[in-house]
Amino acid sequence: MKNSETLKMQIEKIDGKSYRMYKDLEGEYDFGSFVLCIDHVQGDPFASPSRIRIVVDQNSSKFPKEIFDNKIKNIAVADFLTREFHYNINKYSQKVFGSGKSGLIEISKCPQEILDRTSIIIEQDKIEARFYVGFPARGRSVLARELEKILYNIIPNIVEKTLIYKNMDSKRLISRVTLVEDQEYIRRSLTTRGLVAFVANGSILPRESGVSTKALKGGIEFTSPRDLEVEFNTKSHGRIRGMGIKNGITLIVGGGYHGKSTLLKALELGVYNHIEGDGREFVITDESALKIRAEDSRCITKTNISLFISKLPNGKDTIEFSTENASGSTSEAANIIEGIESGAKVLLIDEDTSATNFMMRDDLMQKLVSKEKEPITPFIEIVRPLYKQNGISTIMVVGSSGEFFDVADSVIQLDNYEAKNVTVEAKKLSRGNIIQRIIDRDLKTNIVFNRVIKAGTIAQGDKGIKMKTIGLNVLSINHEDIELRAVEQIVDSEQINAIGSIMKWAELSLMSKELNFGEMVDNIICQIDRNGLISMDRLKGGSGSLAMPRKQEIMATYNRYRKLKV
């Protein structure tokens, strides 16, 4: 390993020379309190910034091991340090001259949710930080002094204030760790309490705007109806009371703009832990909960949708159903079946984003169009058997159809963001027609999942496999776009980066094992648990831009890939 003085001399030697001379700087350099690793230098000042890694050993960082001695704590600390690193980039940056991306320094920008990332990795003996630096240039010539400013002034300051424990706000760090521990304790306790979700009293559910994830200032605090209130005795935050949503079928009703979809959105993101100040710190949902919606024009590949759709007029098979352009009802049926295949034990549905003919058929329509002439079995007739036979609960926002009262176990009304338990009133209005239909149909909802992803799904080109992420909506594989707009529980583009890396890794490492789809993804997650998310990436030094997705989002991405081979 070279030392920092050697690096400085190398930089000075190439001052004013071709930008490509920066490539000679790749390697590891000892800066005393840390090691600087230049893993990859961009080929051009306008290209993606250079990949840099900082390694600080435990003897220098002196983080108490008890604050990261399990996986949950480790993720919390790494997330905290990533946010601090990002803050300190802005705090300690200096003006750097040059063209293109000269002087740019960036690390993962974390949302309100806390995710397992590769930006900062904490091990027993060291901390590694991965980030990006735009090497300075005048036109396409090396600007040595500007690079020295970055490597010898800016970065050491950031490292000193971020990765050395004595220089940190340790109280804030420990507070973050204990918060995440208590959030995770509640999530792990849901099943034993017969719950699928919990919303703490005092939570602020409304957001600043439709495009902001921050809590609305002065937003109405959530208060649980007295008869739905439950209590958790947490290690650090004491007794936390709030609304428990039980296993079964729960309806959220109320007038427009009274908070129904806001509550559902909070539950949807309750599969993740949140930072303090988010307002939804103790909105906790079963980690497998999946948002379901209609998704016109998505592709479907050999999915068994016969539970919902059968006896098509053209005789088309719905046991291994495929289409390049699904309708609203067909796509929603596929989304539910694929969700169950991914292990989802809770379905989250908003009437507003569902296909009307998929959700229900009223009595008049049943009289006009007989069951024999209608290939769709509406969700209203399946939601209860799904729970009774498969243990799959549903939380659903309903604004227009009171027929769902028949099948509901709980009905929660939102009135100006105030929650009320109106189950008794709703059941009094229930006519029982739907229950009778369910009895008459005697549906069996057991589904056998045996799809196997075939080798060659992710094809190797002359230059390997090309992956590109576009925001939260698109993963491009070899220029084939996978549309993910409807996969609503993705909260960070780095989760899509990770899914791309996972799909590439699986193609190269798993396809020969002939595992069914669910087993294949379980195998991937086990590999990540053993070796870290960084093991999915083959870049020199590893990518710092990966965030852990759930099994549900990994499988949802595969399912929307038009070149999927099953």
C-alpha positions in Angstrom: 0.0 0.0 0.0 1.3 3.5 -0.9 1.2 6.4 1.4 -0.6 9.8 1.0 2.7 11.6 0.1 3.2 9.2 -2.8 -0.3 10.0 -4.0 0.4 13.7 -3.8 3.5 13.4 -5.9 1.7 11.3 -8.5 -1.1 14.0 -8.7 1.5 16.8 -9.2 3.3 14.9 -11.9 0.1 14.7 -14.1 -1.0 18.3 -13.6 -2.2 19.8 -16.9 -1.9 16.4 -18.7 -4.6 14.4 -20.4 -7.6 13.5 -18.1 -6.9 9.9 -18.8 -3.7 10.1 -16.7 -6.0 10.2 -13.6 -6.4 6.4 -14.2 -2.9 5.9 -12.9 -4.1 7.0 -9.5 -6.2 3.9 -8.9 -5.1 2.0 -5.8 -5.0 2.2 -2.0 -3.3 5.0 0.0 -2.5 5.2 3.7 -3.6 8.6 5.2 -2.8 7.6 8.8 -6.2 7.6 10.4 -7.8 6.1 7.3 -7.1 4.3 4.0 -8.2 6.0 0.8 -9.1 3.6 -2.0 -9.5 5.0 -5.5 -11.4 2.0 -7.0 -12.4 3.5 -10.4 -11.5 6.8 -12.1 -14.1 8.2 -14.6 -12.8 8.3 -18.2 -14.1 11.8 -18.8 -15.0 14.9 -16.6 -18.6 14.6 -17.9 -18.9 10.9 -17.2 -20.2 9.2 -14.0 -18.0 10.4 -11.1 -15.1 8.3 -9.8 -15.7 5.6 -7.1 -13.9 6.2 -3.9 -13.8 4.1 -0.7 -12.6 5.1 2.8 -11.6 2.4 5.2 -11.3 3.3 8.9 -10.2 0.5 11.3 -11.8 0.1 14.7 -8.7 1.3 16.5 -9.2 4.7 14.9 -13.0 5.0 14.7 -13.5 3.6 18.3 -17.2 2.9 17.9 -18.5 1.0 20.8 -19.2 -2.5 19.5 -22.4 -2.9 21.6 -24.2 -0.3 19.4 -23.8 -2.4 16.2 -23.7 -6.0 17.7 -26.7 -7.3 15.8 -28.1 -6.8 12.3 -30.8 -4.3 13.2 -28.5 -2.1 15.2 -25.8 -2.3 12.4 -28.3 -1.1 9.8 -29.4 1.7 12.1 -25.8 2.9 12.7 -24.8 2.6 9.0 -27.9 4.6 8.0 -27.2 7.3 10.5 -23.5 7.6 9.3 -24.6 7.8 5.7 -26.9 10.7 6.5 -24.1 12.4 8.5 -21.7 11.9 5.7 -24.1 13.5 3.3 -24.6 16.4 5.7 -20.9 16.9 6.1 -20.3 16.9 2.4 -22.4 20.0 2.2 -20.8 21.4 5.4 -17.2 21.0 4.5 -17.2 21.2 0.8 -15.1 24.0 -0.8 -15.4 25.7 -4.2 -13.6 23.5 -6.7 -13.0 24.8 -10.2 -13.3 22.8 -13.4 -15.6 21.5 -16.1 -18.2 18.8 -16.1 -18.6 17.1 -12.8 -15.4 18.5 -11.4 -15.5 18.7 -7.6 -18.8 16.8 -7.2 -18.8 14.7 -4.0 -21.9 12.6 -3.3 -23.0 9.7 -1.2 -26.4 8.0 -1.0 -29.2 10.4 -0.1 -31.5 8.6 2.2 -35.3 9.0 2.3 -37.3 8.9 5.5 -37.1 5.1 5.6 -34.1 3.3 7.1 -32.6 0.7 4.6 -29.7 -1.7 4.6 -27.2 -0.1 2.2 -23.8 -0.5 0.7 -22.8 3.2 1.2 -21.4 2.5 4.6 -20.6 -1.0 5.8 -19.7 -1.7 9.4 -17.7 -4.8 10.3 -16.2 -5.8 13.6 -12.8 -4.4 12.7 -13.5 -1.6 10.3 -15.9 0.9 8.7 -16.0 1.3 4.9 -17.6 4.3 3.3 -18.3 4.3 -0.5 -19.0 7.5 -2.3 -18.4 9.4 -5.6 -16.0 12.2 -6.5 -15.8 14.2 -9.8 -12.1 14.5 -10.5 -11.5 18.1 -11.5 -10.5 19.1 -15.1 -9.9 22.2 -17.2 -11.6 21.1 -20.4 -10.1 17.5 -20.5 -6.9 18.3 -18.7 -5.9 17.4 -15.1 -6.4 20.0 -12.4 -4.0 18.7 -9.8 -4.4 21.4 -7.1 -8.2 21.1 -7.2 -8.0 17.4 -6.7 -5.5 17.9 -3.8 -8.0 20.2 -2.2 -10.6 17.4 -2.3 -8.4 14.6 -1.2 -6.3 16.4 1.4 -8.7 18.9 2.9 -12.4 18.2 2.2 -12.5 14.4 2.5 -10.3 14.2 5.7 -12.6 16.7 7.3 -15.7 14.7 6.4 -14.1 11.5 7.6 -13.0 13.1 10.9 -16.5 14.4 11.6 -18.4 11.3 10.4 -16.5 8.1 11.0 -14.6 8.9 14.3 -16.9 8.2 17.2 -15.5 10.9 19.6 -16.4 13.6 17.1 -20.0 12.6 16.7 -23.2 13.5 18.4 -23.3 10.1 20.2 -26.6 10.9 21.9 -28.4 11.3 18.5 -26.8 8.1 17.2 -27.8 6.0 20.2 -31.3 7.5 20.1 -31.6 6.4 16.4 -30.4 2.9 17.3 -32.9 2.5 20.2 -35.7 3.9 18.0 -35.1 1.3 15.4 -34.8 -1.5 18.0 -38.2 -0.5 19.4 -39.8 -0.3 15.9 -38.5 -3.7 15.1 -39.7 -5.1 18.5 -43.3 -4.0 17.7 -43.1 -5.5 14.1 -41.9 -8.8 15.5 -44.6 -8.7 18.1 -47.5 -8.2 15.7 -48.0 -11.9 14.8 -48.2 -13.0 18.5 -50.7 -10.3 19.2 -53.0 -11.3 16.3 -52.2 -8.1 14.4 -51.1 -7.1 10.9 -50.4 -3.4 11.7 -50.2 -0.8 14.4 -50.6 3.0 14.3 -49.3 4.7 17.4 -51.3 7.5 19.1 -49.7 10.9 18.2 -48.5 9.8 14.8 -48.6 12.5 12.1 -49.8 10.7 8.9 -50.4 13.6 6.4 -47.5 14.7 4.4 -46.5 18.3 3.4 -47.7 17.7 -0.2 -48.2 15.0 -2.7 -44.6 15.1 -3.7 -43.1 15.4 -0.2 -42.4 12.6 2.3 -42.0 15.0 5.2 -44.7 15.3 7.9 -47.2 18.1 7.6 -46.5 20.8 10.1 -49.4 21.2 12.4 -51.0 18.0 11.0 -53.7 16.3 13.1 -52.3 13.7 15.5 -53.7 10.2 15.1 -55.7 8.9 18.0 -56.9 5.3 18.2 -60.6 4.4 18.8 -60.7 3.2 22.4 -62.0 -0.3 21.5 -59.2 -0.9 19.0 -56.4 0.4 21.2 -53.5 -1.8 22.1 -50.3 -1.3 24.0 -46.6 -2.3 23.5 -44.1 -2.0 26.2 -40.9 -1.1 24.4 -37.4 -1.2 25.8 -36.5 2.5 25.3 -39.7 4.4 24.6 -41.8 2.7 27.3 -45.4 2.1 26.8 -46.7 3.0 23.4 -50.5 2.9 22.8 -52.3 3.0 19.5 -54.6 1.3 17.0 -54.1 -2.3 16.4 -55.4 -3.7 13.1 -56.3 -7.3 13.6 -55.8 -10.3 11.2 -58.7 -10.7 8.8 -60.5 -8.2 6.5 -60.3 -4.5 7.6 -62.2 -1.8 5.7 -61.2 1.9 5.9 -64.2 4.0 5.0 -65.1 7.7 5.1 -65.8 10.7 2.9 -63.4 12.0 0.3 -60.3 13.9 1.6 -60.9 12.7 5.2 -57.7 10.6 5.4 -58.5 7.1 4.1 -55.7 6.9 1.5 -53.3 8.8 3.8 -53.8 6.0 6.4 -53.3 3.3 3.8 -50.2 5.0 2.5 -48.7 5.1 6.0 -49.5 1.4 6.4 -47.9 0.7 3.0 -44.6 2.3 4.1 -44.9 0.8 7.6 -43.0 -2.2 6.3 -39.9 0.0 6.8 -38.5 1.6 9.9 -38.5 5.4 9.8 -36.2 8.1 11.2 -37.2 10.4 14.1 -39.4 13.3 13.1 -41.0 11.5 10.2 -44.4 11.3 12.1 -44.8 7.7 11.2 -42.0 6.3 13.5 -44.5 3.9 15.1 -46.7 3.1 12.2 -45.7 -0.5 11.9 -46.9 -3.1 9.3 -46.3 -6.8 8.8 -43.0 -6.9 6.8 -44.6 -8.9 4.0 -47.6 -6.5 3.4 -48.0 -5.7 -0.3 -49.8 -2.8 -2.0 -52.1 -4.1 -4.8 -53.6 -2.1 -7.7 -54.8 -2.4 -11.3 -51.9 -2.0 -13.7 -53.2 -1.6 -17.3 -50.8 -2.8 -20.1 -48.3 -4.7 -17.9 -47.1 -8.0 -19.2 -47.9 -11.3 -17.5 -45.9 -14.5 -18.0 -47.4 -17.9 -17.1 -49.2 -16.8 -14.0 -52.1 -18.9 -12.6 -55.0 -16.4 -12.4 -57.7 -19.0 -12.6 -58.8 -18.2 -9.1 -60.1 -14.9 -10.4 -60.5 -15.4 -14.1 -61.5 -18.5 -16.0 -63.7 -19.8 -18.9 -62.6 -17.0 -21.3 -64.7 -16.8 -24.4 -61.8 -17.6 -26.7 -60.9 -20.6 -24.6 -57.5 -19.1 -23.5 -55.8 -20.9 -20.6 -55.7 -18.9 -17.4 -53.7 -21.5 -15.4 -50.6 -20.5 -17.2 -51.8 -17.1 -18.4 -49.5 -14.8 -20.5 -50.2 -11.5 -22.2 -48.1 -8.5 -23.3 -50.9 -6.1 -22.5 -53.1 -6.9 -19.5 -56.4 -5.2 -18.8 -57.1 -3.5 -15.4 -58.9 -6.6 -14.0 -56.4 -9.1 -15.4 -53.4 -7.2 -14.1 -54.9 -6.8 -10.6 -55.7 -10.6 -10.5 -52.0 -11.3 -11.5 -50.7 -8.8 -9.0 -52.6 -10.6 -6.2 -51.5 -14.1 -7.3 -47.9 -13.0 -7.7 -48.0 -11.2 -4.4 -49.1 -14.5 -2.7 -46.3 -16.3 -4.5 -43.9 -13.7 -3.0 -45.0 -14.6 0.5 -47.3 -11.6 1.2 -49.5 -12.2 4.2 -51.3 -8.9 4.0 -52.8 -7.2 0.9 -53.3 -3.4 0.9 -55.9 -2.2 -1.6 -57.3 1.2 -2.4 -60.6 1.1 -4.3 -59.5 4.3 -6.2 -56.7 2.4 -8.0 -58.5 -0.9 -8.5 -60.5 -2.2 -11.5 -64.2 -1.8 -10.7 -65.3 -5.0 -12.4 -62.6 -6.9 -10.6 -63.6 -5.7 -7.1 -67.3 -6.5 -7.3 -70.5 -7.1 -9.3 -73.8 -5.9 -7.8 -77.1 -7.8 -7.7 -78.5 -6.1 -10.7 -75.5 -6.9 -12.9 -75.6 -10.5 -11.6 -79.2 -10.8 -12.7 -78.5 -9.3 -16.2 -75.2 -11.2 -16.9 -75.3 -14.7 -15.4 -72.3 -16.3 -13.7 -71.8 -18.6 -16.7 -71.3 -15.6 -19.0 -68.9 -13.7 -16.6 -65.3 -15.1 -16.5 -64.3 -12.8 -13.6 -64.9 -14.0 -10.0 -64.9 -10.6 -8.2 -62.5 -10.0 -5.3 -65.4 -9.4 -2.9 -66.2 -13.2 -3.2 -62.6 -14.3 -2.7 -61.2 -12.0 0.0 -62.8 -14.0 2.8 -61.8 -17.5 1.5 -58.2 -16.1 1.1 -58.1 -15.3 4.8 -59.9 -18.4 6.0 -58.0 -20.9 3.9 -54.6 -19.2 3.4 -54.3 -16.8 6.3 -54.0 -13.8 4.0 -55.4 -10.6 5.5 -56.6 -7.6 3.6 -56.7 -3.9 4.5 -58.9 -2.0 2.0 -60.0 1.5 1.4 -63.6 1.5 0.3 -65.5 4.7 -0.5 -68.5 3.6 -2.7 -69.5 0.0 -2.1 -71.2 -1.0 1.2 -71.4 -4.6 0.0 -67.9 -5.2 1.4 -69.5 -4.8 4.9 -70.7 -8.4 4.5 -67.1 -9.8 4.4 -65.4 -7.4 6.8 -64.1 -8.2 10.3 -63.4 -4.6 11.1 -64.6 -1.3 9.7 -62.7 1.9 10.5 -64.1 5.3 9.6 -61.9 8.3 9.0 -63.7 11.6 9.8 -61.4 14.6 9.3 -58.4 12.2 10.1 -60.1 11.0 13.2 -60.4 7.2 13.3 -63.7 5.6 14.6 -64.6 1.9 14.9 -67.9 1.6 13.1 -67.9 -2.2 12.7 -71.2 -2.7 14.6 -73.0 0.0 12.6 -71.7 -1.4 9.3 -72.7 -5.0 10.2 -76.2 -3.7 10.9 -76.4 -2.4 7.4 -75.0 -5.6 5.9 -77.5 -7.6 3.9 -75.6 -10.9 3.8 -75.9 -11.4 0.0 -72.1 -11.7 -0.5 -71.7 -14.3 2.3 -74.4 -16.4 0.7 -72.6 -16.2 -2.7 -69.4 -17.3 -1.1 -71.1 -20.2 0.6 -72.8 -21.2 -2.8 -69.5 -21.0 -4.7 -67.5 -23.0 -2.1 -64.2 -21.7 -3.6 -60.9 -23.4 -2.9 -58.1 -20.9 -2.8 -55.0 -23.2 -2.6 -52.6 -22.3 -5.4 -49.6 -24.4 -6.3 -46.6 -22.2 -7.3 -44.1 -24.1 -9.5 -42.8 -21.4 -11.9 -39.1 -21.7 -12.7 -37.1 -18.8 -14.2 -35.1 -20.1 -17.1 -31.5 -19.4 -17.8 -31.0 -16.8 -20.5 -33.7 -14.5 -19.1 -31.1 -11.9 -18.6 -29.1 -12.2 -21.9 -25.4 -11.6 -22.1 -24.4 -9.2 -24.8 -21.0 -8.5 -26.3 -20.3 -6.1 -23.5 -22.0 -8.2 -20.8 -25.3 -7.2 -19.2 -26.2 -3.5 -19.4 -28.3 -2.2 -16.4 -29.7 1.3 -15.9 -32.0 2.8 -13.3 -34.3 5.7 -14.1 -35.6 7.2 -10.8 -38.1 5.1 -8.9 -40.0 4.0 -12.0 -37.7 2.1 -14.4 -35.1 -0.6 -14.5 -33.5 -1.0 -17.9 -31.9 -4.3 -18.8 -30.0 -4.4 -22.1 -32.2 -1.4 -23.2 -35.5 -3.2 -22.3 -37.4 -1.1 -19.8 -39.1 -2.7 -16.8 -41.9 -0.3 -15.7 -42.1 -0.2 -11.9 -44.4 2.8 -11.4 -47.1 0.5 -9.9 -44.7 -1.2 -7.5 -45.4 1.5 -4.9 -43.4 0.3 -1.9 -40.0 1.0 -3.6 -38.8 4.1 -1.8 -35.3 4.6 -3.1 -33.8 4.3 -6.6 -30.9 2.4 -5.0 -33.3 -0.5 -4.3 -33.8 -0.7 -8.0 -30.0 -0.7 -8.5 -29.9 -3.6 -6.1 -32.6 -5.5 -7.9 -30.7 -5.1 -11.1 -27.5 -6.4 -9.5 -29.5 -9.3 -7.9 -31.0 -10.3 -11.3 -27.6 -10.2 -12.9 -26.1 -12.3 -10.0 -28.9 -14.8 -10.2 -28.5 -15.3 -13.9 -24.8 -16.1 -13.5 -25.0 -18.1 -10.2 -28.4 -19.7 -9.7 -30.1 -20.7 -12.9 -28.6 -24.1 -13.1 -30.2 -25.2 -9.8 -33.8 -25.3 -11.3 -35.3 -23.8 -8.2 -38.9 -22.5 -8.3 -39.3 -18.8 -8.4 -39.9 -18.2 -4.7 -37.1 -20.6 -3.7 -34.7 -18.9 -6.0 -35.4 -15.5 -4.4 -35.2 -17.0 -0.9 -31.7 -18.4 -1.9 -30.6 -14.9 -3.0 -31.8 -13.4 0.3 -29.9 -16.1 2.2 -26.8 -15.3 0.2 -27.2 -11.6 1.1 -27.8 -12.4 4.8 -24.5 -14.4 4.8 -22.3 -12.1 2.8 -24.0 -8.8 2.7 -25.8 -6.9 -0.1 -22.3 -5.9 -1.5 -21.9 -9.6 -2.5 -24.5 -9.1 -5.3 -22.2 -6.6 -7.0 -19.1 -7.5 -9.0 -17.6 -4.0 -9.3 -14.0 -3.5 -8.1 -14.4 -2.2 -4.5 -18.1 -2.7 -4.7 -20.9 -0.3 -5.5 -21.9 2.2 -2.9 -25.3 2.7 -4.4 -27.3 -0.4 -3.4 -30.2 -0.5 -0.9 -31.9 -3.7 0.1 -35.3 -4.4 -1.5 -37.8 -6.9 -0.1 -38.6 -10.3 -1.6 -41.8 -8.8 -2.9 -40.2 -6.1 -4.9 -37.6 -8.4 -6.4 -40.2 -10.8 -7.6 -42.5 -7.9 -8.8 -39.6 -6.7 -11.0 -39.0 -10.1 -12.6 -42.7 -10.4 -13.2 -42.8 -7.2 -15.2 -39.8 -8.0 -17.4 -41.2 -8.6 -20.9 -38.3 -11.0 -21.8 -38.9 -13.2 -18.7 -38.5 -16.9 -19.6 -40.5 -19.4 -17.4 
